[in-house]
């Protein structure tokens, strides 16, 4: 029995017409949990994320991250023969995922109403930019555009300039909601015997993540200001200079503020200053707060400051960069690194964040474009001559 046979989604077949980030992230997590994921790609070019960059020994960092443990089947869906092959797969599938351009699924006869009518147990997941209707339905929707439309840019950055998040948060949000929506639909199917449609949009997903700023603005009459890495509504909360680096400090309540003044600043009287008497007061008087505490903190080495913070039980962290994450002792001590296969040899990756004690996750290789086309077509009953014809005609 293979490791994937012991996983929760073992035996499930997922067919995904996917590219970029959101849909591939959702299906990779399904694959991590044991599902068989067949990734449909365009002949000759494949998922355009394959060529975002060439930094992983010639492979794209995005593609490697999102597409391990999948099988790649190339199909030209504009050719009736390619579309027929996809329909054969869908007949066997538990889950169908698509992030086509708006209207494309309907034109191909692959919409949720059409497919679930003929396959009542099928879970049909559609991922779009703005949703199935509304004035923005047909608008192009890349991650940066969604960050802009949902207001994320307006609350991220410094007072002088907005900034995008350094990772594709709209895509990641949508991918994770698609993943959880599919899991919920599988649970429901186990109870009712019927599949359902799951609809996710990048806009809805990131609008949900804006929940705190939305409420703050709707009921406070102003939106949170941009404070760089500091917190707009809590102080002190953010990076502070030590003599030889930066330490992120997070004060969450008044008890911690008093302990911080006494144990870290070693000036307990600061906690009693009227201008710092509550979190709201400290936020309102942030510049004065920094003027008082920064000279004390910056006189300490990072090691000494960290020790004082720990002794006072104040939450803190190092201001790491990406190399710092690569060498992070928490990852090393917990043995979180593994190697997976790829067309260019072994590649190091992190274990998936869903930990199932006693069960190893599925960590198969990153597929070459069309690597599984012949084998999958053979499973569907296509003989070698027909497969060669499809390949010669550019259908696969």
BELWO-V271066 format. One record per residue. N is the residue number from 1. RES is the residue in one letter. SS is DSSP state (~ for helix, > for strand, _ for the rest). OMEGA is omega in radians with two decimals (none if undefined). D_LAST is the distance of its C-alpha to the last C-alpha in whole Angstrom. Layout:
n: (N | N)
res: (RES | RES)
ss: (SS | SS)
omega: (OMEGA | OMEGA)
d_last: (D_LAST | D_LAST)
//
This chain:
n: (1 | 2 | 3 | 4 | 5 | 6 | 7 | 8 | 9 | 10 | 11 | 12 | 13 | 14 | 15 | 16 | 17 | 18 | 19 | 20 | 21 | 22 | 23 | 24 | 25 | 26 | 27 | 28 | 29 | 30 | 31 | 32 | 33 | 34 | 35 | 36 | 37 | 38 | 39 | 40 | 41 | 42 | 43 | 44 | 45 | 46 | 47 | 48 | 49 | 50 | 51 | 52 | 53 | 54 | 55 | 56 | 57 | 58 | 59 | 60 | 61 | 62 | 63 | 64 | 65 | 66 | 67 | 68 | 69 | 70 | 71 | 72 | 73 | 74 | 75 | 76 | 77 | 78 | 79 | 80 | 81 | 82 | 83 | 84 | 85 | 86 | 87 | 88 | 89 | 90 | 91 | 92 | 93 | 94 | 95 | 96 | 97 | 98 | 99 | 100 | 101 | 102 | 103 | 104 | 105 | 106 | 107 | 108 | 109 | 110 | 111 | 112 | 113 | 114 | 115 | 116 | 117 | 118 | 119 | 120 | 121 | 122 | 123 | 124 | 125 | 126 | 127 | 128 | 129 | 130 | 131 | 132 | 133 | 134 | 135 | 136 | 137 | 138 | 139 | 140 | 141 | 142 | 143 | 144 | 145 | 146 | 147 | 148 | 149 | 150 | 151 | 152 | 153 | 154 | 155 | 156 | 157 | 158 | 159 | 160 | 161 | 162 | 163 | 164 | 165 | 166 | 167 | 168 | 169 | 170 | 171 | 172 | 173 | 174 | 175 | 176 | 177 | 178 | 179 | 180 | 181 | 182 | 183 | 184 | 185 | 186 | 187 | 188 | 189 | 190 | 191 | 192 | 193 | 194 | 195 | 196 | 197 | 198 | 199 | 200 | 201 | 202 | 203 | 204 | 205 | 206 | 207 | 208 | 209 | 210 | 211 | 212 | 213 | 214 | 215 | 216 | 217 | 218 | 219 | 220 | 221 | 222 | 223 | 224 | 225 | 226 | 227 | 228 | 229 | 230 | 231 | 232 | 233 | 234 | 235 | 236 | 237 | 238 | 239 | 240 | 241 | 242 | 243 | 244 | 245 | 246 | 247 | 248 | 249 | 250 | 251 | 252 | 253 | 254 | 255 | 256 | 257 | 258 | 259 | 260 | 261 | 262 | 263 | 264 | 265 | 266 | 267 | 268 | 269 | 270 | 271 | 272 | 273 | 274 | 275 | 276 | 277 | 278 | 279 | 280 | 281 | 282 | 283 | 284 | 285 | 286 | 287 | 288 | 289 | 290 | 291 | 292 | 293 | 294 | 295 | 296 | 297 | 298 | 299 | 300 | 301 | 302 | 303 | 304 | 305 | 306 | 307 | 308 | 309 | 310 | 311 | 312 | 313 | 314 | 315 | 316 | 317 | 318 | 319 | 320 | 321 | 322 | 323 | 324 | 325 | 326 | 327 | 328 | 329 | 330 | 331 | 332 | 333 | 334 | 335 | 336 | 337 | 338 | 339 | 340 | 341 | 342 | 343 | 344 | 345 | 346 | 347 | 348 | 349 | 350 | 351 | 352 | 353 | 354 | 355 | 356 | 357 | 358 | 359 | 360 | 361 | 362 | 363 | 364 | 365 | 366 | 367 | 368 | 369 | 370 | 371 | 372 | 373 | 374 | 375 | 376 | 377 | 378 | 379 | 380 | 381 | 382 | 383 | 384 | 385 | 386 | 387 | 388 | 389 | 390 | 391 | 392 | 393 | 394 | 395 | 396)
res: (X | X | X | X | X | X | X | X | X | X | X | X | X | X | X | X | X | X | X | X | X | X | X | X | X | X | X | X | X | X | X | X | X | X | X | X | X | X | X | X | X | X | X | X | X | X | X | X | X | X | X | X | X | X | X | X | X | X | X | X | X | X | X | X | X | X | X | X | X | X | X | X | X | X | X | X | X | X | X | X | X | X | X | X | X | X | X | X | X | X | X | X | X | X | X | X | X | X | X | X | X | X | X | X | X | X | X | X | X | X | X | X | X | X | X | X | X | X | X | X | X | X | X | X | X | X | X | X | X | X | X | X | X | X | X | X | X | X | X | X | X | X | X | X | X | X | X | X | X | X | X | X | X | X | X | X | X | X | X | X | X | X | X | X | X | X | X | X | X | X | X | X | X | X | X | X | X | X | X | X | X | X | X | X | X | X | X | X | X | X | X | X | X | X | X | X | X | X | X | X | X | X | X | X | X | X | X | X | X | X | X | X | X | X | X | X | X | X | X | X | X | X | X | X | X | X | X | X | X | X | X | X | X | X | X | X | X | X | X | X | X | X | X | X | X | X | X | X | X | X | X | X | X | X | X | X | X | X | X | X | X | X | X | X | X | X | X | X | X | X | X | X | X | X | X | X | X | X | X | X | X | X | X | X | X | X | X | X | X | X | X | X | X | X | X | X | X | X | X | X | X | X | X | X | X | X | X | X | X | X | X | X | X | X | X | X | X | X | X | X | X | X | X | X | X | X | X | X | X | X | X | X | X | X | X | X | X | X | X | X | X | X | X | X | X | X | X | X | X | X | X | X | X | X | X | X | X | X | X | X | X | X | X | X | X | X | X | X | X | X | X | X | X | X | X | X | X | X | X | X | X | X | X | X | X | X | X | X | X | X | X | X | X | X | X | X)
ss: (_ | _ | ~ | ~ | ~ | ~ | _ | _ | _ | _ | _ | _ | > | > | > | > | > | _ | _ | _ | _ | ~ | ~ | ~ | ~ | ~ | ~ | ~ | ~ | ~ | ~ | ~ | _ | _ | _ | > | > | > | > | > | > | _ | _ | _ | _ | _ | _ | ~ | ~ | ~ | ~ | _ | _ | _ | _ | > | _ | _ | > | _ | ~ | ~ | ~ | ~ | ~ | ~ | _ | > | _ | > | > | > | > | > | _ | _ | _ | _ | _ | ~ | ~ | ~ | ~ | ~ | ~ | ~ | ~ | ~ | ~ | ~ | ~ | ~ | _ | _ | > | > | > | > | _ | _ | _ | _ | _ | ~ | ~ | ~ | ~ | _ | _ | _ | _ | ~ | ~ | ~ | ~ | ~ | ~ | ~ | _ | _ | _ | _ | > | > | > | > | > | > | _ | _ | _ | _ | _ | _ | _ | _ | _ | _ | _ | _ | _ | _ | ~ | ~ | ~ | ~ | ~ | ~ | ~ | _ | _ | ~ | ~ | ~ | ~ | _ | > | _ | _ | _ | _ | > | _ | _ | _ | _ | _ | _ | ~ | ~ | ~ | ~ | ~ | ~ | ~ | ~ | ~ | ~ | ~ | ~ | ~ | ~ | ~ | ~ | ~ | ~ | ~ | ~ | ~ | ~ | ~ | ~ | _ | _ | _ | _ | > | > | > | > | > | ~ | ~ | ~ | ~ | ~ | ~ | ~ | ~ | _ | ~ | ~ | ~ | ~ | ~ | ~ | ~ | ~ | ~ | ~ | _ | _ | _ | _ | _ | _ | _ | _ | _ | _ | _ | _ | _ | _ | _ | _ | > | > | > | > | > | > | _ | _ | > | > | > | > | > | > | _ | _ | _ | ~ | ~ | ~ | ~ | ~ | ~ | ~ | ~ | ~ | ~ | ~ | _ | _ | _ | ~ | ~ | ~ | ~ | ~ | _ | ~ | ~ | ~ | _ | _ | ~ | ~ | ~ | ~ | ~ | ~ | _ | ~ | ~ | ~ | ~ | ~ | ~ | ~ | ~ | ~ | ~ | ~ | ~ | ~ | _ | _ | _ | ~ | ~ | ~ | ~ | ~ | ~ | ~ | ~ | ~ | ~ | _ | _ | _ | > | > | > | > | _ | _ | _ | ~ | ~ | ~ | ~ | ~ | _ | _ | ~ | ~ | ~ | ~ | ~ | _ | _ | _ | > | > | > | > | _ | _ | _ | _ | _ | _ | > | > | > | > | _ | _ | _ | _ | _ | _ | _ | _ | _ | _ | _ | _ | _ | _ | _ | > | _ | _ | _ | _ | _ | _ | ~ | ~ | ~ | ~ | ~ | ~ | ~ | _ | _ | _ | _ | ~ | ~ | ~ | ~ | ~ | ~ | ~ | ~ | ~ | _ | _ | _ | _)
omega: (3.13 | 3.13 | -3.10 | 3.11 | -3.09 | -3.04 | -3.01 | -3.08 | 3.09 | 3.12 | 3.12 | 3.08 | 3.10 | 3.05 | -3.01 | 2.96 | -2.88 | 2.96 | -3.14 | -2.94 | -2.92 | -3.12 | 3.09 | 3.09 | 3.13 | -3.07 | 3.07 | 3.09 | 3.05 | 3.10 | 3.08 | -3.09 | 2.98 | 3.14 | 2.98 | -3.10 | 3.05 | -3.09 | 3.13 | -3.12 | 3.10 | 3.10 | 3.05 | -3.07 | 3.11 | 3.05 | -3.07 | 3.05 | 3.08 | -3.07 | 3.05 | 3.10 | -3.14 | -2.93 | -3.11 | -3.11 | 3.14 | 3.12 | 3.13 | 3.13 | 3.08 | -3.06 | 3.12 | -3.14 | -2.90 | -2.91 | 3.04 | 3.04 | 3.12 | 3.02 | -3.12 | 3.06 | 3.11 | 3.12 | 2.96 | -3.05 | 3.03 | 3.05 | -3.08 | 3.14 | 3.09 | 3.12 | 3.11 | 3.09 | 3.11 | 3.13 | 3.06 | 3.14 | -3.11 | 3.09 | -3.11 | -2.94 | 2.95 | -3.06 | 2.99 | -3.14 | 3.07 | 2.97 | 3.04 | 2.97 | -3.12 | 3.09 | -3.07 | 3.14 | 3.12 | -3.13 | -3.14 | -3.08 | -3.07 | 3.12 | -3.13 | 3.14 | -3.11 | -3.07 | -3.10 | 3.04 | -3.11 | -3.11 | -2.98 | 3.12 | -3.07 | 2.97 | -3.04 | -3.10 | 3.09 | 3.09 | -3.11 | 3.12 | -3.02 | -3.13 | -3.00 | 3.13 | -3.12 | -3.04 | -3.13 | -3.02 | -3.04 | -3.10 | 3.02 | -3.00 | 3.02 | -3.00 | -3.11 | 3.13 | 3.13 | 3.06 | 3.13 | -3.06 | -3.12 | 3.12 | -3.13 | -3.13 | -3.05 | -3.14 | -3.10 | -3.13 | -3.10 | 3.06 | -3.08 | -3.02 | 3.03 | -3.12 | 3.03 | 2.99 | -3.07 | 3.05 | -3.06 | -2.97 | 3.12 | 3.10 | -3.12 | 3.12 | -3.13 | 3.13 | -3.13 | 3.06 | 3.05 | 3.11 | -3.11 | 3.09 | 3.09 | 3.11 | 3.11 | 3.14 | 3.08 | 3.09 | 3.12 | 3.13 | 3.08 | -3.14 | -3.01 | -3.07 | -3.10 | 3.04 | 3.13 | 3.01 | 3.03 | -3.12 | -3.12 | 2.99 | 3.09 | -3.11 | 3.13 | -3.09 | -3.10 | 3.03 | 3.07 | 3.14 | 3.09 | -3.04 | -3.14 | 3.11 | 3.12 | -3.13 | 3.13 | -3.10 | -3.09 | -3.07 | 3.13 | 3.09 | 3.09 | -3.13 | 3.11 | 3.12 | 3.09 | -3.13 | -3.12 | -3.14 | 3.09 | -3.13 | -3.10 | -3.02 | 3.14 | 3.09 | -0.10 | -3.12 | 3.14 | -3.14 | 3.10 | -3.08 | 2.86 | -3.09 | -3.05 | 3.11 | 3.13 | 3.08 | 3.08 | -3.10 | -3.10 | 3.05 | -3.02 | -3.07 | -3.06 | 3.08 | 3.13 | 3.10 | 3.12 | 3.13 | 3.11 | -3.13 | -3.08 | -2.98 | -3.07 | 3.11 | -3.06 | 3.09 | -3.03 | -3.12 | -3.13 | -3.14 | -3.08 | 3.14 | -3.12 | -3.10 | 3.11 | -2.95 | 3.11 | 3.11 | 3.12 | 3.12 | 3.14 | 3.08 | -3.14 | -3.10 | -3.04 | -3.11 | 3.11 | 3.11 | 3.14 | -3.14 | -3.12 | -2.97 | -3.06 | 3.12 | 3.13 | -3.10 | -3.04 | 3.07 | -3.11 | 2.98 | 3.12 | 3.13 | -3.14 | 3.12 | 3.11 | 3.14 | 3.12 | 3.13 | 3.13 | 3.13 | 3.13 | -3.14 | 3.08 | -3.13 | -3.14 | 3.11 | 3.08 | 3.05 | -3.04 | 2.89 | -3.09 | 3.03 | 3.08 | 3.06 | 3.14 | -3.14 | -3.03 | -3.11 | 3.13 | 3.09 | -3.13 | -3.09 | -3.12 | 3.06 | -3.06 | -3.11 | 3.07 | 3.00 | 3.04 | 3.12 | 3.09 | 3.09 | 3.14 | 3.12 | -3.08 | 3.12 | -3.14 | 3.09 | 3.08 | 2.98 | 3.08 | -3.05 | 3.07 | -3.11 | 3.09 | -3.06 | -3.14 | -3.12 | 3.14 | 3.10 | 3.06 | -3.12 | 3.09 | -3.00 | 3.05 | -3.01 | 2.92 | -3.12 | 3.09 | -3.04 | -3.04 | -3.04 | -3.07 | -3.11 | -3.12 | 3.11 | 3.06 | 3.08 | -3.11 | 3.06 | 3.12 | -3.13 | -3.02 | 3.14 | 3.14 | 3.11 | 3.12 | 3.11 | 3.11 | 3.13 | 3.13 | -3.13 | 3.11 | -3.14 | 3.10 | none)
d_last: (32 | 29 | 30 | 28 | 29 | 32 | 31 | 32 | 28 | 27 | 26 | 24 | 20 | 19 | 16 | 16 | 14 | 16 | 17 | 20 | 23 | 24 | 21 | 20 | 24 | 24 | 22 | 23 | 26 | 25 | 23 | 26 | 28 | 26 | 23 | 20 | 18 | 14 | 13 | 10 | 9 | 8 | 5 | 8 | 11 | 11 | 14 | 16 | 19 | 17 | 19 | 22 | 24 | 24 | 27 | 26 | 26 | 24 | 22 | 22 | 25 | 24 | 20 | 22 | 24 | 22 | 19 | 21 | 20 | 17 | 14 | 11 | 7 | 5 | 5 | 6 | 10 | 11 | 10 | 12 | 10 | 7 | 11 | 12 | 10 | 11 | 15 | 15 | 14 | 17 | 19 | 20 | 20 | 23 | 22 | 19 | 20 | 19 | 20 | 19 | 21 | 24 | 23 | 20 | 19 | 22 | 20 | 17 | 20 | 19 | 23 | 25 | 27 | 25 | 23 | 26 | 28 | 25 | 25 | 28 | 28 | 25 | 25 | 24 | 24 | 24 | 24 | 26 | 28 | 31 | 30 | 30 | 33 | 36 | 36 | 34 | 31 | 29 | 30 | 28 | 28 | 28 | 30 | 33 | 33 | 33 | 36 | 38 | 38 | 39 | 42 | 41 | 41 | 45 | 46 | 44 | 46 | 49 | 52 | 51 | 47 | 45 | 42 | 38 | 37 | 36 | 33 | 31 | 33 | 32 | 28 | 30 | 32 | 29 | 27 | 30 | 31 | 28 | 28 | 31 | 31 | 28 | 31 | 33 | 31 | 31 | 34 | 35 | 33 | 35 | 38 | 37 | 34 | 32 | 29 | 30 | 28 | 29 | 29 | 29 | 30 | 30 | 33 | 35 | 34 | 36 | 38 | 39 | 39 | 42 | 44 | 47 | 47 | 47 | 50 | 52 | 52 | 52 | 55 | 57 | 56 | 55 | 51 | 51 | 52 | 50 | 51 | 49 | 48 | 51 | 51 | 53 | 55 | 56 | 58 | 58 | 54 | 52 | 53 | 56 | 57 | 59 | 61 | 58 | 55 | 53 | 54 | 52 | 55 | 54 | 57 | 57 | 60 | 64 | 65 | 62 | 64 | 67 | 66 | 64 | 67 | 69 | 67 | 65 | 67 | 70 | 72 | 72 | 74 | 71 | 70 | 73 | 72 | 72 | 70 | 67 | 69 | 65 | 62 | 62 | 65 | 63 | 60 | 63 | 64 | 61 | 63 | 66 | 64 | 62 | 66 | 67 | 65 | 63 | 66 | 66 | 63 | 62 | 65 | 64 | 61 | 58 | 59 | 62 | 61 | 58 | 61 | 63 | 60 | 59 | 63 | 63 | 60 | 58 | 55 | 53 | 50 | 50 | 48 | 45 | 42 | 39 | 40 | 43 | 40 | 38 | 42 | 43 | 45 | 44 | 41 | 42 | 45 | 43 | 40 | 37 | 35 | 32 | 30 | 26 | 24 | 21 | 19 | 22 | 25 | 27 | 27 | 30 | 30 | 32 | 32 | 31 | 34 | 34 | 37 | 37 | 40 | 40 | 36 | 34 | 31 | 27 | 26 | 23 | 21 | 19 | 15 | 13 | 10 | 8 | 11 | 10 | 7 | 9 | 12 | 11 | 10 | 13 | 15 | 14 | 15 | 13 | 14 | 13 | 13 | 11 | 8 | 9 | 9 | 6 | 5 | 8 | 8 | 5 | 4 | 0)
//
